[in-house]
Amino acid sequence: MRFDRNGQSEILECDKSAIIRLASIPARDLRILGPIFSHSSNILAREKAMVVNLEFIKAIVTAEEVLLLDPLSREVLPFVDQLRQQIPLKSPFRVNEGGGEDETELSFEFQVLELALEVVCSYLDSSVSDLEKDAYPVLDELAMNVSTKNLERVRSLKSNLTRLLARVQKVRDEIEHLLDDNEDMAHLYLSRRQIQNQQVEALMASAASNAIVPAPNLARISSNVHGSASIVTSIYSDDNDVEDLEMLLEAYFMQLDGTRNKILSVREYIDDTEDYVNIQLDNQRNELIQLQLILTIASFAIAINTLIVGAFAMNIPCELYNKENLFWSFVAGTSIGCFFIFLLVLGYARWKKLLGP
């Protein structure tokens, strides 16, 4: 889609060479807008254009128009609607109410960049809100019931959170990179550079037209040339004035930083839930170990009783076999003795704190 600063738009089919001629950008910049770098974030300044690759918004912005890739996709349509609604309503200049000097509004390229950042930040913030809405119930359910189903849901949640955090981080890092370099921000002032170039060309043409004059007028020409040079110097004196763009980028940097903090809060809640679940599992594991130890002590006591019974079950002559009513007394005695052995070993284990307090 080609969208100009007057709000006129049209759908075009252009090959790479046509795009290069329209936007005056090198061919390598088109790779940034291709599928290979679809998940990267870039805001690049070129001689007469700005290459914008933010999430699903891939555009080439000049001082007069914007070329938008894949304008009919579901994610890009809100951006197209914003362009149609906002751009025609914004004038490049406005006058102070007190009748003072004119104040410059955001230039066309920055209006487009602002709308792109607004749409992308809103989309990412909405995605994070949806993630938060789904995350907390899933994590609370896992804390109450550790099951394979709940663990699988949390694993999927963590994967989505990691991908979303990476996307937010890429856009945030690109804005932070621009904020750290005033020169890069100055190069994004396409309208200002266009006006400067036009003024310089006009001054050069004027100087060239006055170059062939009679000798008596050389002093006046020299003064005109020096005057033109001072005008050119004043034209470029505001190249380092990037306050408007800096304020614009800082606003969306803070918004992205808030979105990133929301994701980190969810991840921290996930980590806390995992720690709680691990503590629960460790506690259950300890209880199983204690139960196993109790059963082992009981098996030891029963084994002693079994040993005694096995010894008397041998086919060995013994006078005790001839005594009446001795069987049950003997069985009861050995069983009680083994039970006392069990209690003795169990008390020792508790004394050594092998079974807890």
C-alpha positions in Angstrom: 0.0 0.0 0.0 1.2 3.5 -0.9 -0.1 6.1 1.5 0.9 9.8 1.1 0.8 12.7 3.6 -2.5 13.9 2.2 -4.3 10.7 3.2 -4.5 9.2 -0.3 -3.8 5.5 -0.5 -3.6 2.9 -3.2 -2.7 -0.8 -3.5 0.3 -1.5 -5.6 2.2 -4.5 -6.9 5.9 -3.6 -7.0 9.0 -5.7 -7.5 12.2 -4.9 -5.7 13.7 -2.7 -8.3 10.5 -0.5 -8.3 10.6 -0.2 -4.5 14.3 0.7 -4.6 13.6 3.5 -7.2 10.6 4.8 -5.2 12.3 4.9 -1.8 15.9 5.4 -2.8 17.1 2.6 -0.5 19.8 0.0 -1.0 18.7 -3.5 -2.0 20.0 -5.0 1.2 17.4 -3.2 3.2 14.6 -5.2 1.5 16.0 -8.3 3.2 15.1 -6.7 6.6 11.5 -6.6 5.5 11.6 -10.2 4.2 10.6 -13.4 6.0 14.1 -14.1 7.2 14.0 -11.1 9.6 10.3 -11.3 10.3 10.9 -11.6 14.0 13.5 -8.8 14.3 12.9 -5.2 15.1 14.7 -2.4 13.2 14.2 1.3 12.6 16.9 2.4 10.1 17.6 5.8 8.6 18.7 6.1 5.0 19.3 9.1 2.7 15.7 9.7 1.8 13.7 7.0 3.7 13.3 5.2 7.0 13.0 1.5 7.1 10.6 0.3 9.8 10.4 -3.4 10.8 8.4 -3.6 14.0 6.7 -7.0 14.6 4.1 -7.3 11.8 4.5 -3.7 10.6 7.0 -3.6 7.7 7.1 -0.2 6.0 9.4 2.2 4.1 8.7 5.8 5.1 9.8 8.9 3.2 9.1 12.5 3.9 6.1 12.4 1.5 4.7 8.8 1.6 4.8 5.4 3.2 5.1 2.0 1.5 3.4 -0.6 3.6 4.0 -4.4 3.0 1.1 -6.8 3.3 -1.5 -4.1 4.3 -4.5 -6.5 4.2 -3.2 -8.9 6.9 -5.2 -9.1 10.1 -2.5 -7.6 12.3 -1.7 -4.8 10.0 -5.3 -3.6 9.3 -5.5 -1.6 12.6 -2.4 0.3 11.5 -3.9 1.0 8.1 -7.1 2.3 9.8 -5.1 4.5 12.1 -3.2 6.0 9.1 -6.5 6.7 7.3 -8.0 8.3 10.4 -5.1 10.2 11.9 -2.8 11.4 9.1 -5.4 13.6 7.2 -6.4 15.3 10.5 -2.8 16.4 11.4 -1.4 19.5 9.9 2.3 19.9 9.6 2.1 23.3 11.3 0.0 25.0 14.0 -0.1 28.6 15.2 0.1 29.6 18.9 -3.0 31.0 20.4 -1.1 34.1 21.5 -0.1 35.0 18.0 3.5 34.0 18.5 5.8 32.0 16.3 4.6 28.8 14.6 5.2 25.6 16.4 6.1 22.6 14.3 4.0 19.5 14.7 5.5 16.1 14.3 6.6 15.6 10.7 5.0 13.0 8.4 7.6 10.3 9.0 7.3 10.7 12.8 3.5 10.6 12.7 3.8 7.3 10.8 6.4 6.0 13.3 4.3 7.1 16.2 1.2 5.2 14.9 3.4 2.2 14.2 4.7 2.2 17.7 1.3 2.8 19.2 -0.2 -0.2 17.3 2.7 -2.5 18.1 2.8 -1.5 21.8 -1.0 -1.9 22.1 -0.8 -5.3 20.5 2.0 -6.5 22.8 0.3 -5.1 25.9 -3.0 -6.8 24.9 -1.1 -10.1 24.4 0.5 -9.8 27.8 -2.9 -9.0 29.4 -4.4 -12.1 27.8 -1.4 -14.1 29.0 -1.9 -12.8 32.6 -5.5 -13.7 32.5 -4.7 -17.3 31.5 -1.6 -17.7 33.6 -2.7 -17.1 37.2 -5.6 -19.6 37.2 -3.4 -22.3 35.7 -0.7 -21.7 38.2 -3.1 -21.7 41.1 -4.6 -25.0 39.9 -1.1 -26.5 39.7 -0.3 -25.4 43.2 -3.5 -27.2 44.4 -3.1 -30.3 42.3 0.2 -31.4 40.8 -0.9 -33.5 37.8 0.5 -34.2 34.3 -2.3 -32.2 32.7 -1.5 -29.1 34.9 2.2 -29.5 34.3 1.7 -29.6 30.6 -0.4 -26.4 30.7 2.3 -24.6 32.7 5.0 -25.8 30.3 3.0 -24.3 27.3 2.4 -21.2 29.3 6.2 -20.8 29.9 6.9 -21.2 26.2 4.4 -18.5 25.3 5.8 -16.2 27.9 9.4 -16.7 26.7 8.4 -15.9 23.1 6.4 -12.9 24.1 9.2 -11.6 26.3 11.7 -11.9 23.4 9.4 -9.9 21.1 8.9 -7.1 23.6 12.6 -7.1 24.4 13.5 -6.7 20.7 11.3 -3.7 20.2 12.5 -2.2 23.5 16.1 -2.7 22.6 15.8 -1.1 19.2 14.2 2.0 20.8 16.9 2.1 23.5 19.6 1.9 20.8 18.1 4.9 19.0 17.8 6.9 22.3 21.5 6.2 23.0 22.7 7.7 19.7 21.7 11.3 18.9 23.3 11.0 15.4 21.0 8.1 14.5 18.0 10.0 15.7 19.1 13.1 13.7 19.2 11.0 10.5 15.6 10.0 11.0 14.5 13.7 10.4 13.6 13.1 6.8 11.5 16.2 6.3 14.1 18.5 7.8 16.8 17.0 5.6 14.6 17.4 2.6 14.0 21.1 3.4 17.7 21.6 4.0 18.6 20.0 0.7 16.1 22.2 -1.2 17.4 25.4 0.5 21.0 24.5 -0.2 20.2 23.7 -3.9 18.3 27.1 -4.1 21.3 28.9 -2.6 23.8 27.2 -4.8 21.7 28.0 -7.9 21.4 31.6 -6.8 25.2 31.8 -6.3 25.8 30.2 -9.7 23.5 32.7 -11.4 25.5 35.5 -9.9 28.9 34.1 -10.7 29.4 35.8 -14.1 29.3 39.5 -13.3 31.5 42.6 -14.1 34.7 43.0 -12.0 33.5 46.1 -10.0 30.8 43.9 -8.4 33.2 41.2 -7.1 33.1 42.7 -3.6 29.3 42.5 -3.5 29.4 38.9 -4.8 31.9 38.0 -2.2 29.7 39.3 0.5 26.7 37.5 -1.0 28.7 34.2 -1.0 29.7 34.7 2.6 26.1 35.5 3.4 24.9 32.3 1.6 27.5 30.3 3.5 26.2 31.7 6.8 22.7 30.8 5.8 23.8 27.2 5.0 25.5 27.0 8.4 22.4 28.2 10.1 20.3 25.6 8.2 22.5 22.8 9.5 22.8 24.2 13.0 19.6 22.4 14.2 20.7 19.0 13.0 21.4 18.0 16.6 18.0 19.1 17.8 16.3 15.7 18.3 14.1 16.6 21.3 10.8 15.8 19.5 11.9 12.3 18.5 13.5 11.7 21.8 10.3 12.5 23.7 8.3 10.3 21.3 10.7 7.3 21.7 10.9 7.7 25.5 7.2 7.6 25.8 6.9 4.2 24.0 10.1 3.0 25.7 8.4 3.5 29.1 5.3 1.7 27.8 7.3 -1.2 26.6 9.3 -1.3 29.8 6.0 -1.5 31.7 4.8 -4.4 29.4 8.2 -6.1 30.0 7.8 -5.7 33.8 4.3 -7.4 33.6 5.9 -10.4 31.8 8.6 -10.5 34.4 6.0 -10.5 37.1 4.2 -13.4 35.6 7.5 -15.3 35.2 8.3 -14.5 38.8 4.9 -15.9 39.8 5.7 -19.0 37.8 9.0 -19.4 39.5 7.4 -19.0 42.9 4.8 -21.6 42.0 7.4 -24.0 40.8 9.3 -23.6 44.0 6.2 -24.2 46.0 5.4 -27.3 44.0 9.0 -28.6 44.4 8.7 -28.1 48.2 5.4 -30.1 48.2 7.0 -32.9 46.1 10.1 -32.9 48.4 7.8 -33.1 51.5 5.9 -36.0 49.9 9.2 -37.7 49.0 10.4 -37.3 52.6 7.1 -38.8 53.9 7.5 -41.8 51.5 11.1 -42.3 52.7 9.9 -42.2 56.4 7.2 -44.7 55.6 9.7 -46.9 53.8 12.0 -46.8 56.9 9.1 -47.7 59.2 8.2 -50.7 57.0 11.9 -51.7 56.9 12.0 -51.7 60.8 8.8 -53.7 60.9 10.2 -56.2 58.4 13.3 -56.5 60.6 11.2 -57.3 63.6 9.0 -59.8 61.7 12.2 -61.4 60.3 13.4 -62.1 63.8 10.1 -63.8 64.7 10.3 -65.7 61.5 13.8 -66.8 62.3 12.7 -68.2 65.7 9.7 -70.0 64.1 11.9 -71.4 61.4 14.4 -72.7 64.0 11.7 -74.5 66.0 10.1 -75.8 62.8 13.1 -77.9 62.0 12.8 -81.6 62.6 15.0 -81.6 65.7 14.1 -83.5 68.9 13.0 -81.1 71.7 11.2 -81.6 75.0 9.1 -78.5 74.4 7.2 -80.4 71.7 5.8 -82.7 74.4 4.4 -80.0 76.7 0.8 -79.1 76.4 -0.6 -75.5 75.9 2.9 -74.2 75.2 2.3 -73.3 71.5 0.2 -70.2 72.0 2.3 -69.0 74.9 5.4 -69.4 72.8 3.9 -67.6 69.8 2.6 -64.7 72.0 6.0 -64.3 73.7 8.0 -64.2 70.6 5.6 -61.8 68.9 5.7 -59.5 71.9 9.4 -59.7 72.0 9.7 -58.8 68.3 7.2 -55.9 68.8 9.4 -54.5 71.6 12.4 -54.8 69.2 10.4 -52.8 66.6 9.6 -50.1 69.2 13.2 -50.0 70.3 14.6 -49.6 66.7 11.8 -47.1 65.9 12.7 -45.0 69.1 16.3 -45.0 68.0 15.4 -43.8 64.6 13.3 -41.0 66.1 16.1 -40.1 68.5 18.4 -39.7 65.5 15.7 -37.6 63.9 15.4 -40.0 60.9 11.6 -39.9 61.2 11.1 -36.2 61.9 10.4 -34.6 65.3 
